[in-house]
Each structure stands twice: as structure tokens, then as C-alpha cells.
Amino acid sequence: MGSFSIWHWLIVLLIVVMVFGTKKLKNMGSDLGGAVKGFKDGMKDGSTADSGAVNPPAGQVANSQAADKTTIDVEAKQKS
């Protein structure tokens, strides 16, 4: 019951082709290829934009003077 033989995969492929048809499978394949290509292009664009600028990690302040201007320290007090 471990792995399937080549005959099992051929039967599954035949059933898939009979259910969906070759035209629909071709369209799904081209749509998937376009999505992968778009993802790769997006990853290339994202890596080139980030490589030039040095951004501090989230949660860390890069410049303490800028933090003093924008940060408000609030102390919560309980009402009596």
C-alpha cells in the first residue's frame, strides 16, 4: 500500500483528462505558469527596491531624536 506504480498514475491521468478535457487543462496550465511568472517578477522587484535602502528591523528606533518628537509617553492611572 506504499507507493503507486506507473499504471496507477496513468489511470489517474486518464480520468483527469476525461473529466476536465485537454482544452481546460491547457488553460489551467497557462494560468498557473502566468501566476508563477508574475510571482517571480514581483520577488525580483521587491528585492531590488529593498537592497538599496537600509531599513531598521521592526520595533527598533533608528534615530532617537525622531522618536522623541513623535513618541508620547502615557502613564495609566487608576481612578479612586
Buried (B, 14 or more C-beta within 10 A) or exposed (E): EEEEEEEEEEEEEEEEEEEEEEEEEEEEEEEEEEEEEEEEEEEEEEEEEEEEEEEEEEEEEEEEEEEEEEEEEEEEEEEE
